[in-house]
Amino acid sequence: MFYIDTSVIAAYYCPEPMSETVEEFIIKIKQPAISYLTEIELVSAISRKIREKNLSQTDGNKILTQFQSHIQQKMFRWLSLEQKHYQMGKNWISQFNTPLKTLDALHLALASTYNLTLLSADIQLLKSARFFGVDVSTIF
């Protein structure tokens, strides 16, 4: 099973160069996992695209409506962040040997804890995941 980080989810819902490839991949896998962290990061990415004039507010609202529809249809498996994920992320970051960022550490901790393959388009996150022994896959 896969845990999909925000770089992939954003490409699935928002027009980006790799959107078509991401869509083909996500359609093939059954109920990929995401977290509430993914949801808030997606909203943040859409907000940024609207502010930067790369997406209209109307299109942003359509994307969020579609995402909510997919949630209701149980397209995704929801994972909840727990104290152990924060601790794991903190432990990894405090080793000072990767460029792992806070939110990425939490995504990585979720994937690791649930023994899922992390699907990401974020090169630094993929490198950190490999360093910490988390199974990874990429679209590109």
KAMOPE-V626807 format. One record per pair of residues at least 24 apart in sequence whose ideal C-beta (glycine too) atoms are under 10 Angstrom apart, sorted by the first residue. I is the first residue (numbers start at 0). J is the second residue. Records with the same first field share a line. If there is no record, write none. Layout:
I: J + J
This chain:
0: 28 + 29 + 30 + 31 + 32 + 76 + 110 + 113 + 114 + 115 + 116
1: 25 + 28 + 29 + 30 + 31 + 32 + 33 + 76 + 110 + 115 + 116 + 117 + 118 + 134 + 136
2: 31 + 32 + 33 + 34 + 37 + 76 + 78 + 106 + 107 + 109 + 110 + 111 + 112 + 113 + 114 + 115 + 116 + 117 + 118 + 119 + 133 + 134 + 135
3: 28 + 31 + 32 + 33 + 34 + 37 + 75 + 76 + 106 + 110 + 115 + 116 + 117 + 118 + 119 + 136
4: 33 + 34 + 36 + 37 + 40 + 102 + 103 + 105 + 106 + 107 + 109 + 110 + 117 + 118 + 119 + 120 + 121 + 124 + 125 + 128
5: 33 + 34 + 36 + 37 + 38 + 39 + 40 + 41 + 42 + 43 + 44 + 102 + 103 + 106 + 119 + 120 + 121 + 124
6: 40 + 44 + 103 + 106 + 118 + 119 + 120 + 121 + 122 + 124 + 125 + 137 + 138
7: 31 + 33 + 37 + 117 + 118 + 119 + 120 + 121 + 136 + 137 + 138
8: 33 + 37 + 38 + 40 + 41 + 44 + 66 + 75 + 118
9: 37 + 40 + 41 + 43 + 44 + 45 + 47 + 48 + 62 + 120
10: 44 + 120 + 138
11: 41 + 62 + 65 + 66 + 69 + 138
12: 41 + 44 + 45 + 59 + 61 + 62 + 63 + 65 + 66 + 69
13: 41 + 44 + 45 + 48 + 53 + 54 + 58 + 59 + 62
14: 48 + 53 + 54 + 58 + 62
15: 44 + 48 + 53 + 120
16: 139
17: 120 + 137 + 138 + 139
18: 138
20: 120 + 138 + 139
21: 118 + 120 + 138 + 139
23: 138
24: 118 + 136 + 137 + 138
25: 74 + 75 + 118 + 138
28: 116 + 118 + 136
29: 74 + 76
30: 73 + 74 + 75 + 76 + 77
31: 74 + 75 + 76 + 115 + 116 + 118
32: 75 + 76 + 77 + 78 + 109 + 110 + 113 + 115 + 116 + 117 + 118
33: 66 + 69 + 70 + 74 + 75 + 76 + 77 + 78 + 106 + 109
34: 75 + 76 + 77 + 78 + 79 + 80 + 84 + 105 + 106 + 109 + 110
35: 77 + 78 + 79 + 80
36: 78 + 79 + 80 + 84 + 102 + 103 + 105 + 106 + 109
37: 66 + 75 + 77 + 78 + 102 + 105 + 106 + 109
38: 63 + 66 + 67 + 70 + 75 + 77
39: 102
40: 102 + 106
41: 66
42: 66
43: 102
76: 113 + 115
78: 106 + 109 + 110 + 112 + 113 + 115
79: 109
80: 105 + 106 + 108 + 109 + 112
81: 108 + 109 + 112
83: 108 + 112
84: 108 + 109 + 110 + 111 + 112 + 113
87: 111 + 112 + 131
90: 131
91: 127 + 128 + 130 + 131 + 133
92: 127
94: 130 + 131
96: 127 + 130 + 131
97: 123 + 124 + 126 + 127 + 128 + 129 + 130 + 131
98: 122 + 123 + 124 + 126 + 127
99: 123 + 124 + 126 + 127 + 128 + 130 + 131
100: 124 + 127
103: 127 + 128
104: 131
106: 133
107: 131 + 133 + 135
108: 133
109: 133
110: 134 + 135
